[in-house]
Amino acid sequence: MLIIGAGVHGASAAFHLASAGVSVTVLERGHAAGGPTGRSSAVVRAYYTNEFLARVARDAITMFESFTALTHGGEAGFHRTGALWMHGNDTADAARRSAAVLNELDIACDVLSPEEVRAQYPRIACDDVGVAVWERGAGYADPVGTTTGLLGAATALGACYRSATKVTGIEERPKSVRVTTSDGDSLEAGRVLIAAGPWTKPLAAQVGADLPLTVERHIVATFACAGAPRLPFAFSDTIQGYYLRPEGEDQFLMGPLHEEPQADAENFDERIGDDEALALATKAVRRIPDLEDAAPTGGWASLYDVSPDWQPVIGQIGEHTYVDAGTSGHGFKLAPALGRHVAALVMGEETDSGLAEFSPERFASGRLLAAGFGRSRLLG
């Protein structure tokens, strides 16, 4: 079994395959978590509108909680903080419905009125808030530590990991797949999983799959609290379209919740502009006025591989080739547990019926999935 890509999805699939006794080799064009995974803001939550993804995210949180024991020494850096999800009147009913479903799935969520938000979180301006949802088990983690922990556990179980190995060719054969690399090597495997994030589309095309994936440039901005009290939990403002979470003892980071400009995966500006940071800070201050003196400390830009409905693309795309991509910016939090479902798929085992929703075939048949709340599709 070959896996192309050592981001968190490839690493997780390798871990679950190796745990099942499958011989697996992971090929990575750079180094583990060296692409979008390593630049993830790494918010961990199960606040999803899709039941299958909510269950997977719930199970991933359980894995984050026991990560060191599960991986025999890995460090995911998980911090449970809880998360507050803010909604306007236009999505308030949808938020209430989602919270009810999530509670039935053992994902503890409390629905709060604007008055309850003011009483519990007096720093937050609520004049335009219709409802808020407090997710008790949410938090954030270390994306690099999570990836290297999963990959390290996979190699300890017998998996092979090859860094600096760019795949240049994929050829389906009658009973196998031949993969060629930039160093002139040729490998053959019974099955191949492409989990290459923004580089997935051209690789899939080599086995005849035209995946409708685009690549977007997304920013993360960091700020010092500058005398304001530290915001101790993750926070998402679907009304203005951004998320925020604590970073260390006296900083926070922010990013957008909606679509951003498309980019070239091989050539994009990795820096964050002053104007981009200011636009995010302005939104934060509208919601939490005592952050008015927050000082920008940096940030970065990364890439999302985005599907037309902002939901993952997981399934078979050739006789022996599979894909796990198109996670549209919310893939990190799913990956630890999603890898188990992906491993079952590529091994030809029975899978959770919910996984079939994410088949690449849904685009040709017009079966696009709902995602998020309004423009805040990143919530999935």
N, C-alpha and C positions, 0 to 999 in steps of 0.2 A: 504494500500500500504506500502510495506517495501522497504527500500533502505539499502543496505549493503555497508558501506564506507562513511566516512565524510571528504573525501578530497574535493577539489573544485568542482569536477563533481557531487558527491553525494549531496553536499550542494546546488549546483545550481538546480539540478533536484528537490530537496525538496522545494526550494523557488518557482519554477514555478508551481509545483503541488499544494502546499499550496495556492498559489495565485489564482489557479483555483478552490479552494474549496475542494480539495481532502484530505482525512484523510491520513496522512503519518507519518511513524515512521522511523527514521534513526538509524541504529546500527553501532557503530564504535568500533573496537577492542582496540584502544588506546584513543586518543583525536583528536578533529577536526584539520585537517591540520597536524597531527602528523607524516604522512608518507612522500612520495615524494613531495606532494604539499607544505609543509612548507619549503622544501629545494630548491624549484624552484628558478631559477634566475629571473623569473617573467617578462621576456621581453614581451611586448605587441605590436603586429604588425599584419597587415593583408596581409603581403607579402607572399601569397600562390600561388602555381601553380594549385590548385584545386579550381574551381569557388565556389562550395558550401562552402568550408572551408573559402575562402576569404570573402564571404558574412557574414558568421557567425562571423568571427573575426572582420569585420567592425562593425557589430551590437554590439559585445562585447565591442569595444572601446567606442561606444556611451553609453553603460551601465556604463563603468568605469568613464566616464565623469560626469555622474549624479548619481553616486553610493550612495552617502549619502542620497539624497532625495528618491531614489528608494528603499533603504532598511531602511529608517526612522532612520538614525543615523549611519549606518555602515561606515567604513573608509577603502577604497581600496588603498589609498596611491598612486594614479595614477600620474605619472609625464610624460607629453608630451615632448619629446625631439627630435623627428624625428629619423630616422635610415638610415644609409648608407649601401647598400648591394653591395659588390665588387665581380665582376666576371672576370674570365679569358676569353680568346678568345674562348675556347671550349664551354662555356655556355652563351656567349654574346648574340647570337641570341635568345636563349630561354628566357633570361632575358628581352630583348626588347619586345618579344611577351607577356610575362607575364605582364609587365608594361602596355602595351596597353589594355589588358583585364581588369586589375585592375582599370585603369582610367575610363573605361566604367562602372565599378561597383561603381563609386564614391569613390574610394580609391586613393587619390591623390599621384601620383608617377612621379618623374622627372628623365628622362634618361640622364645620364651625360657621356660624353666622357672622356678619361683619361686626356686630356688637361683641361677640365672643372673641373675635380676633383682637379688637381694641383692648378688651379687658386682659387678655393673656399676653398680648404683644403690643404694648402701648407705643412702641417706636414706629409701628407700621401705619401708614396712611391708608384708610379703607373707604374713602368716599365713593370710589367707583367699583368696589368689590361686591359681588353678588353672593359668593360663598367661598369658603376656603376648606381645604382638606389637609389634615395633619396625618402623615404616614409615619407611624411610630418606628418602624424598623429600618428606615432609609439611612444613608450616610454617604461616605466616599472611601476610596481605596487608592492604592498605588498601582497604576497600570503596568509599569515596568516590572515591579516585584511580582504582580499577579502572573504576568506572562512567563517570566523566567522561572517562577515557581512551578507552574504547570509543565513547562518544557523540561525543566530539570527532573521532575518526577517521572515524566515520560521516558527520558533517556535512562534513568535509573532502572526502569522496567524493560529496557532493551531497545527503545527507539533510537534511531540515528538522526542526528541534526547536523545539517551542512549549511553554514552561513556563507555569505559572499558567493552565492551560487544562483545566478540569474537564469531562469528558464527562458530559452529562446524558441523552443519548438515542442508541440504536443501533437502526437499522431496516434489516432485510434487504429488498432489492428484487430484482426478477427477475435483474438482471445485476450488481448492486453492493450496497454497504452505505452508508447515509447515517448520518453521525454528527453530532450536534448538541452544542454546547458551552455552557458557562455564560455566555459573552460573546455569545451569540446567533448564533454562526457555524454554518454548515452545510457539512460536507465530504462528498464522495462518493469511494469507493475501490472497486476491484475486490475487495479482500480486506482483512480487519481481523484483527489479532492482539491479544487481550486478555492483557496481562501486568501486571496491576494489583495483584498480591499480595492483601492482605486486602480489597481493594475489588472483586475479580474476580467474586464470586458474584452480586451484584445487577446488574452489567453484563451478565453472561452470561444472566441471566434475561430481559433485554430481547430476546434472540433465541430465547427459548423453551427455554433449557438450564437445567435444575435441577441444578447441580453440588453434590455433598454436601461442601462445604467449610465448615469452622468457623474461627473466629479465636481464637487463644490469646495471652495475655499472658505473655511470657517475660523473665526478668531476666538481666542481666550485672552482676556485682559486681567491683570492682577493689580490690586490696590492695597495700600496700607490704610488701616482704619484711622490713623492720625488723630488719636485721642478719643474717638467714638468707641463705645463698648463693642467688643467683638460679637459679631452675629454668630451664635454657636451652632446653627443648624443650616441644612441646605434649604434653598428657597427658590421658588419658581413663580414668576409673574406672567401668566399667560395673557394678561390684558395688554401689557407693553411688549411682551415677547422676548424675555430673557430669563436666564437662570443664574443663580449665585450660590456659592458655598464657601465655608471657611477654608483658609489655607494657612496652616501654622497657627501661631499664637496671636498675631496682630495683623493678618492680611485676609483678603478674600479674593476670589476670582469670579469672573463673569463670562457669559457667552450668549449668543442669540439662540432662540428657539425655532426659528423659521428658515426658509430657504435663503441662500446667499449666492453670490455670483459663481458661475462655473469657472473651472480652472484646468490647466494642463498639469497632469500629475508629474510630469518630468520637469516642469519649469513654472514655479509659482512663487509669489512673494511670501516668505516665511515670517516676515516681520509684521508687527501690528502697528498701524499708523496712529498718530496722536489723535486724529479726528475720529478714528474708530473707537479708541478707548474713551474719548470724551462722550461720544454718543451713548455708550453703555453706562458710563458714570452718571450722566444726566437722568437716565431712567431710574437708576438705583436711588438717587437723591429724591426724586419725586415720590418714591415709595417709602423710603426711610430717610427723612430729612436730616437726621443727625450725622449722616455720612457726607455732608456737604464739603467737609475738609479732607475727605479721603484723597490720598495722593497716589497717582499711577506709579507702579513700580516695574512695569514691563508687561510681558505677554508674548504671544506667538500666534501664528496661523498654521492650520493643519488642513487636512483633506477629509471630506466625507465621500464615500461612494453611495450614491443616492438612487433609489428605485422610484418609479413613477408614483407609487402610493406611499412612499417613505416607510415601507415595511421590508423585512429581510427577504432575500431570494435564496431559497434553499431547496435543492432537488437534483435530479439527474438531468444532465444536458448532453450526454453521449452514451454510447453503448456501455462504456466503462468509466465515464467521467461525471463527477458531481461538483456542485458549487455551493458555497456558503459565503454570501457577499450581500451587497446592497443594504447594509444595516443602517444606513442613513443617520449616522451620528449617535444612535442609541444602542450600539452593539456591545460595548464593553461590559455593561452590567449583566447582560444575558449570557455572555460567553462561557463562564465556568460550567454552568449546567446545560446550556444548549449543546455543548460538545458531546454530551451523552446521546442526545437525540440524533445528531449528525453522524456519530459513530455507528449507531444502529442502522441508519439509512444506508451508509456505504457498505456495511457488512451484509446487507440484504435481510436484516432481521425485521420483525414487526415493529412499527413505530407508532408513536402517539398519533391519534387521528388528527390532532390539531396541526401537526407539522405539514400536512398536505396543503393547507391554506397558502403556504409560502412557496409553492412550486413555481418555477419559471413559466410554466404553461399558462398561468393565470392572466398574463398580459395579452396573449394572442386571443384568448377567449373573453376578454373584457371583464374578468372577475377581480377587479382591483379591490383592495382592502381599505377599510376606514382606518384612520390614524390620527391620534391626538385630538386637540380641541381647536377648531378654527385654523388660523395660520400656524399655531404652535404644534406643528406636526412632528417635531422632534420627540415629543412625548410618546408617540407610537400607540 
